[in-house]
């Protein structure tokens, strides 16, 4: 079972990145994913004014001090670099997919250090997403719902677009990606976490009856609304994203594959892993079981006429 919309991605989803503070959402084990509430500039030192930051020093600080277990350096390191280079200007983040594990971006350390970061969430207007946003929407600076191909998302308005647990559960993926990439400022970063349609877990997600999918979702994602639709269009794959980036003149800065099922402690996870192993053997690894999610950091060139050759 893929971790589509997974609010608890393996060990990173279980603990909060920092102690509870006034104005912050503190997530408890088993709760659905909850967003960070960015602190106002200057809140870190209690003066009400922003510190004077030296980008070189801060880059060294963020790189030498290890991240917490629930932070993914693949996303957090380039985001920290971007934020420190942009200081003292605030940075805007668009979270595409309301169940995305936002904590893996490491926003807690950045906002706690006094950097200004605003977060807007956008997702399909469905009963499941409304259920999540009713509980968590107050934590965002803005909430956008609707058809993600046409939703009113300001163009060239966001420094970071973070898309997790979304692309595998929506149709017309390329049009959705076009809309999200269009929301990026030149030089901005598109960070993608998605299930890989060429994996055994994705195939299992697509072929299981609804009743079995609901049972597995409850065991693998306790307390989280779901399951979401299992669509997995052709672009939701390594080849699909690489082709999309090439055709749109985007630059893949980093990529990775993660076996998130291997770290899931849920009761039925061993059964799911065994089923994925059988599928991989029967298909001779056409649908592999060595990972289930793909991660990408994609940069939008500052020159809009740039093309990747």
One Martini backbone bead per residue (centre of mass of N, CA, C, O) as a GRO file, in nm:
protein
  309
    1UNK     BB    1   0.092   0.038   0.027
    2UNK     BB    2   0.083   0.345  -0.030
    3UNK     BB    3   0.174   0.685   0.087
    4UNK     BB    4  -0.070   0.849   0.017
    5UNK     BB    5  -0.085   1.125   0.189
    6UNK     BB    6   0.137   1.098   0.405
    7UNK     BB    7   0.149   1.190   0.748
    8UNK     BB    8   0.336   0.908   0.817
    9UNK     BB    9   0.662   0.883   0.713
   10UNK     BB   10   0.755   0.686   0.901
   11UNK     BB   11   0.971   0.809   1.143
   12UNK     BB   12   0.908   1.122   1.079
   13UNK     BB   13   0.586   1.120   1.185
   14UNK     BB   14   0.599   1.083   1.520
   15UNK     BB   15   0.759   1.354   1.582
   16UNK     BB   16   0.838   1.645   1.696
   17UNK     BB   17   1.082   1.883   1.628
   18UNK     BB   18   0.968   2.061   1.868
   19UNK     BB   19   0.871   2.210   2.119
   20UNK     BB   20   0.617   2.347   2.252
   21UNK     BB   21   0.450   2.648   2.139
   22UNK     BB   22   0.312   2.927   2.102
   23UNK     BB   23   0.119   2.877   1.805
   24UNK     BB   24   0.160   2.570   1.792
   25UNK     BB   25   0.154   2.263   1.649
   26UNK     BB   26   0.112   1.951   1.820
   27UNK     BB   27   0.203   1.633   1.742
   28UNK     BB   28   0.064   1.322   1.774
   29UNK     BB   29   0.053   1.005   1.786
   30UNK     BB   30  -0.180   0.933   1.518
   31UNK     BB   31  -0.213   1.191   1.398
   32UNK     BB   32  -0.270   1.395   1.177
   33UNK     BB   33  -0.141   1.603   0.980
   34UNK     BB   34   0.029   1.912   1.076
   35UNK     BB   35   0.089   2.233   1.063
   36UNK     BB   36   0.279   2.490   1.059
   37UNK     BB   37   0.318   2.793   1.248
   38UNK     BB   38   0.440   3.070   1.165
   39UNK     BB   39   0.649   3.295   1.278
   40UNK     BB   40   0.730   3.598   1.350
   41UNK     BB   41   0.935   3.832   1.298
   42UNK     BB   42   1.145   3.832   1.595
   43UNK     BB   43   1.046   3.599   1.791
   44UNK     BB   44   1.316   3.459   1.872
   45UNK     BB   45   1.426   3.731   2.051
   46UNK     BB   46   1.175   3.918   2.160
   47UNK     BB   47   1.186   4.218   1.997
   48UNK     BB   48   1.022   4.247   1.708
   49UNK     BB   49   1.292   4.208   1.547
   50UNK     BB   50   1.513   4.146   1.313
   51UNK     BB   51   1.780   3.996   1.250
   52UNK     BB   52   2.110   3.997   1.150
   53UNK     BB   53   2.205   3.811   0.876
   54UNK     BB   54   2.452   3.569   0.792
   55UNK     BB   55   2.460   3.356   0.541
   56UNK     BB   56   2.719   3.197   0.591
   57UNK     BB   57   2.672   3.128   0.887
   58UNK     BB   58   2.391   2.993   0.850
   59UNK     BB   59   2.477   2.773   0.659
   60UNK     BB   60   2.673   2.645   0.858
   61UNK     BB   61   2.466   2.583   1.078
   62UNK     BB   62   2.270   2.399   0.909
   63UNK     BB   63   2.499   2.190   0.822
   64UNK     BB   64   2.625   2.106   1.112
   65UNK     BB   65   2.345   2.070   1.224
   66UNK     BB   66   2.143   1.831   1.285
   67UNK     BB   67   1.869   1.688   1.209
   68UNK     BB   68   1.587   1.565   1.264
   69UNK     BB   69   1.422   1.269   1.202
   70UNK     BB   70   1.162   1.433   1.057
   71UNK     BB   71   1.387   1.532   0.859
   72UNK     BB   72   1.465   1.600   0.513
   73UNK     BB   73   1.755   1.688   0.358
   74UNK     BB   74   1.669   1.698   0.060
   75UNK     BB   75   1.478   1.949   0.140
   76UNK     BB   76   1.602   2.120   0.380
   77UNK     BB   77   1.869   2.225   0.263
   78UNK     BB   78   1.768   2.394   0.016
   79UNK     BB   79   1.572   2.564   0.184
   80UNK     BB   80   1.780   2.694   0.374
   81UNK     BB   81   1.944   2.826   0.153
   82UNK     BB   82   1.715   2.999   0.038
   83UNK     BB   83   1.639   3.155   0.293
   84UNK     BB   84   1.920   3.282   0.356
   85UNK     BB   85   1.948   3.426   0.079
   86UNK     BB   86   1.670   3.598   0.117
   87UNK     BB   87   1.755   3.752   0.338
   88UNK     BB   88   1.499   3.942   0.484
   89UNK     BB   89   1.311   3.805   0.306
   90UNK     BB   90   1.038   3.644   0.268
   91UNK     BB   91   0.896   3.313   0.248
   92UNK     BB   92   0.704   3.120   0.016
   93UNK     BB   93   0.469   2.845   0.065
   94UNK     BB   94   0.343   2.570  -0.130
   95UNK     BB   95   0.103   2.330  -0.036
   96UNK     BB   96   0.047   2.030  -0.218
   97UNK     BB   97  -0.136   1.879  -0.010
   98UNK     BB   98  -0.282   1.831   0.304
   99UNK     BB   99  -0.099   1.552   0.387
  100UNK     BB  100   0.164   1.663   0.397
  101UNK     BB  101   0.492   1.630   0.546
  102UNK     BB  102   0.601   1.931   0.643
  103UNK     BB  103   0.829   1.864   0.856
  104UNK     BB  104   1.055   1.773   0.639
  105UNK     BB  105   1.155   2.083   0.580
  106UNK     BB  106   1.243   2.244   0.851
  107UNK     BB  107   1.070   2.499   0.958
  108UNK     BB  108   1.117   2.515   1.263
  109UNK     BB  109   1.408   2.625   1.264
  110UNK     BB  110   1.361   2.877   1.087
  111UNK     BB  111   1.134   3.016   1.250
  112UNK     BB  112   1.285   3.002   1.525
  113UNK     BB  113   1.524   3.196   1.398
  114UNK     BB  114   1.334   3.436   1.236
  115UNK     BB  115   1.219   3.352   0.980
  116UNK     BB  116   1.010   3.433   0.713
  117UNK     BB  117   0.717   3.212   0.682
  118UNK     BB  118   0.478   3.117   0.445
  119UNK     BB  119   0.166   2.913   0.427
  120UNK     BB  120   0.010   2.745   0.156
  121UNK     BB  121  -0.284   2.559   0.070
  122UNK     BB  122  -0.350   2.298  -0.183
  123UNK     BB  123  -0.658   2.134  -0.302
  124UNK     BB  124  -0.890   1.932  -0.351
  125UNK     BB  125  -1.251   1.933  -0.363
  126UNK     BB  126  -1.312   1.715  -0.104
  127UNK     BB  127  -1.420   1.548   0.163
  128UNK     BB  128  -1.134   1.470   0.266
  129UNK     BB  129  -0.999   1.751   0.253
  130UNK     BB  130  -1.209   1.898   0.426
  131UNK     BB  131  -1.157   1.734   0.681
  132UNK     BB  132  -0.865   1.828   0.717
  133UNK     BB  133  -0.906   2.145   0.698
  134UNK     BB  134  -1.097   2.175   0.940
  135UNK     BB  135  -0.853   2.095   1.142
  136UNK     BB  136  -0.589   2.275   0.988
  137UNK     BB  137  -0.645   2.557   0.839
  138UNK     BB  138  -0.559   2.767   1.068
  139UNK     BB  139  -0.235   2.719   1.015
  140UNK     BB  140  -0.270   2.896   0.767
  141UNK     BB  141  -0.252   3.169   0.556
  142UNK     BB  142  -0.380   2.984   0.322
  143UNK     BB  143  -0.668   2.849   0.131
  144UNK     BB  144  -0.691   2.615  -0.150
  145UNK     BB  145  -0.971   2.510  -0.348
  146UNK     BB  146  -0.989   2.272  -0.616
  147UNK     BB  147  -0.907   2.254  -0.928
  148UNK     BB  148  -0.566   2.215  -0.999
  149UNK     BB  149  -0.586   2.328  -1.301
  150UNK     BB  150  -0.773   2.612  -1.205
  151UNK     BB  151  -0.696   2.728  -0.962
  152UNK     BB  152  -0.644   3.017  -0.765
  153UNK     BB  153  -0.310   3.068  -0.837
  154UNK     BB  154  -0.061   3.261  -0.808
  155UNK     BB  155   0.164   3.373  -1.019
  156UNK     BB  156   0.483   3.395  -0.931
  157UNK     BB  157   0.454   3.373  -0.578
  158UNK     BB  158   0.656   3.129  -0.510
  159UNK     BB  159   0.942   2.978  -0.379
  160UNK     BB  160   0.783   2.717  -0.274
  161UNK     BB  161   0.690   2.385  -0.388
  162UNK     BB  162   0.502   2.136  -0.208
  163UNK     BB  163   0.461   1.791  -0.324
  164UNK     BB  164   0.259   1.551  -0.142
  165UNK     BB  165   0.044   1.295  -0.191
  166UNK     BB  166  -0.094   1.374  -0.495
  167UNK     BB  167  -0.024   1.268  -0.793
  168UNK     BB  168  -0.141   0.965  -0.742
  169UNK     BB  169  -0.461   1.102  -0.689
  170UNK     BB  170  -0.464   1.243  -0.976
  171UNK     BB  171  -0.556   1.395  -1.260
  172UNK     BB  172  -0.386   1.552  -1.490
  173UNK     BB  173  -0.081   1.593  -1.401
  174UNK     BB  174   0.050   1.797  -1.599
  175UNK     BB  175  -0.149   2.028  -1.539
  176UNK     BB  176  -0.087   2.048  -1.240
  177UNK     BB  177   0.217   2.104  -1.270
  178UNK     BB  178   0.186   2.361  -1.436
  179UNK     BB  179   0.041   2.520  -1.213
  180UNK     BB  180   0.266   2.493  -0.998
  181UNK     BB  181   0.504   2.605  -1.167
  182UNK     BB  182   0.360   2.883  -1.219
  183UNK     BB  183   0.381   2.964  -0.902
  184UNK     BB  184   0.673   3.007  -0.947
  185UNK     BB  185   0.949   3.155  -0.909
  186UNK     BB  186   1.224   3.248  -1.029
  187UNK     BB  187   1.436   3.005  -0.876
  188UNK     BB  188   1.255   2.807  -0.770
  189UNK     BB  189   1.111   2.526  -0.580
  190UNK     BB  190   1.030   2.185  -0.656
  191UNK     BB  191   0.878   1.956  -0.426
  192UNK     BB  192   0.869   1.594  -0.456
  193UNK     BB  193   0.626   1.350  -0.339
  194UNK     BB  194   0.580   1.011  -0.468
  195UNK     BB  195   0.436   0.762  -0.605
  196UNK     BB  196   0.534   0.469  -0.786
  197UNK     BB  197   0.391   0.303  -1.055
  198UNK     BB  198   0.660   0.096  -1.073
  199UNK     BB  199   0.539  -0.053  -0.820
  200UNK     BB  200   0.406  -0.283  -0.611
  201UNK     BB  201   0.242  -0.089  -0.427
  202UNK     BB  202   0.086   0.053  -0.657
  203UNK     BB  203  -0.050  -0.197  -0.770
  204UNK     BB  204  -0.192  -0.276  -0.509
  205UNK     BB  205  -0.353  -0.012  -0.482
  206UNK     BB  206  -0.518  -0.056  -0.759
  207UNK     BB  207  -0.636  -0.371  -0.712
  208UNK     BB  208  -0.772  -0.331  -0.462
  209UNK     BB  209  -1.030  -0.339  -0.287
  210UNK     BB  210  -1.191  -0.109  -0.101
  211UNK     BB  211  -1.205  -0.264   0.164
  212UNK     BB  212  -0.899  -0.331   0.179
  213UNK     BB  213  -0.796  -0.039   0.163
  214UNK     BB  214  -0.930   0.062   0.423
  215UNK     BB  215  -0.794  -0.137   0.615
  216UNK     BB  216  -0.501  -0.060   0.550
  217UNK     BB  217  -0.520   0.238   0.617
  218UNK     BB  218  -0.586   0.209   0.919
  219UNK     BB  219  -0.312   0.055   0.982
  220UNK     BB  220  -0.100   0.258   0.833
  221UNK     BB  221  -0.308   0.530   0.909
  222UNK     BB  222  -0.378   0.625   1.194
  223UNK     BB  223  -0.630   0.885   1.193
  224UNK     BB  224  -0.637   0.913   0.887
  225UNK     BB  225  -0.773   1.016   0.621
  226UNK     BB  226  -0.929   0.754   0.423
  227UNK     BB  227  -0.872   0.668   0.122
  228UNK     BB  228  -0.731   0.761  -0.161
  229UNK     BB  229  -0.705   0.768  -0.470
  230UNK     BB  230  -0.582   0.535  -0.730
  231UNK     BB  231  -0.418   0.640  -1.019
  232UNK     BB  232  -0.137   0.658  -1.161
  233UNK     BB  233  -0.010   0.805  -1.383
  234UNK     BB  234   0.252   0.804  -1.601
  235UNK     BB  235   0.409   1.058  -1.470
  236UNK     BB  236   0.421   0.867  -1.202
  237UNK     BB  237   0.753   0.864  -1.255
  238UNK     BB  238   1.069   0.874  -1.343
  239UNK     BB  239   1.025   0.919  -1.646
  240UNK     BB  240   0.795   1.127  -1.627
  241UNK     BB  241   0.946   1.354  -1.470
  242UNK     BB  242   1.189   1.384  -1.657
  243UNK     BB  243   1.024   1.461  -1.908
  244UNK     BB  244   0.881   1.703  -1.793
  245UNK     BB  245   1.130   1.875  -1.722
  246UNK     BB  246   1.249   1.885  -2.008
  247UNK     BB  247   0.994   2.015  -2.156
  248UNK     BB  248   0.989   2.274  -1.931
  249UNK     BB  249   1.284   2.369  -1.837
  250UNK     BB  250   1.369   2.198  -1.596
  251UNK     BB  251   1.567   2.127  -1.292
  252UNK     BB  252   1.720   1.851  -1.159
  253UNK     BB  253   1.889   1.860  -0.850
  254UNK     BB  254   1.732   1.613  -0.702
  255UNK     BB  255   1.719   1.258  -0.597
  256UNK     BB  256   1.495   0.988  -0.474
  257UNK     BB  257   1.443   0.671  -0.300
  258UNK     BB  258   1.178   0.523  -0.090
  259UNK     BB  259   1.116   0.266   0.171
  260UNK     BB  260   0.854   0.329   0.367
  261UNK     BB  261   0.744   0.045   0.443
  262UNK     BB  262   0.995  -0.054   0.609
  263UNK     BB  263   0.923   0.173   0.852
  264UNK     BB  264   0.645   0.060   0.912
  265UNK     BB  265   0.483  -0.038   1.226
  266UNK     BB  266   0.246  -0.164   1.136
  267UNK     BB  267   0.072  -0.452   1.158
  268UNK     BB  268   0.037  -0.494   0.822
  269UNK     BB  269   0.315  -0.437   0.686
  270UNK     BB  270   0.422  -0.727   0.646
  271UNK     BB  271   0.201  -0.814   0.447
  272UNK     BB  272   0.258  -0.598   0.233
  273UNK     BB  273   0.553  -0.672   0.181
  274UNK     BB  274   0.495  -0.960   0.089
  275UNK     BB  275   0.317  -0.884  -0.153
  276UNK     BB  276   0.537  -0.718  -0.299
  277UNK     BB  277   0.737  -0.950  -0.337
  278UNK     BB  278   0.554  -1.123  -0.515
  279UNK     BB  279   0.511  -0.918  -0.741
  280UNK     BB  280   0.808  -0.885  -0.819
  281UNK     BB  281   0.852  -1.183  -0.900
  282UNK     BB  282   0.617  -1.218  -1.108
  283UNK     BB  283   0.734  -0.946  -1.274
  284UNK     BB  284   1.044  -0.924  -1.273
  285UNK     BB  285   1.063  -0.616  -1.166
  286UNK     BB  286   0.861  -0.430  -1.305
  287UNK     BB  287   0.755  -0.433  -1.001
  288UNK     BB  288   0.902  -0.300  -0.750
  289UNK     BB  289   1.032  -0.339  -0.387
  290UNK     BB  290   1.275  -0.113  -0.325
  291UNK     BB  291   1.033   0.095  -0.354
  292UNK     BB  292   0.756   0.368  -0.332
  293UNK     BB  293   0.916   0.649  -0.345
  294UNK     BB  294   0.958   0.976  -0.489
  295UNK     BB  295   1.221   1.231  -0.497
  296UNK     BB  296   1.221   1.594  -0.566
  297UNK     BB  297   1.439   1.861  -0.689
  298UNK     BB  298   1.313   2.150  -0.861
  299UNK     BB  299   1.423   2.397  -1.087
  300UNK     BB  300   1.352   2.727  -1.176
  301UNK     BB  301   1.455   2.921  -1.396
  302UNK     BB  302   1.528   3.257  -1.423
  303UNK     BB  303   1.527   3.200  -1.723
  304UNK     BB  304   1.252   3.162  -1.929
  305UNK     BB  305   1.444   3.065  -2.193
  306UNK     BB  306   1.543   2.825  -2.072
  307UNK     BB  307   1.715   2.513  -2.157
  308UNK     BB  308   1.749   2.172  -2.163
  309UNK     BB  309   2.016   1.975  -2.336
   0.00000   0.00000   0.00000
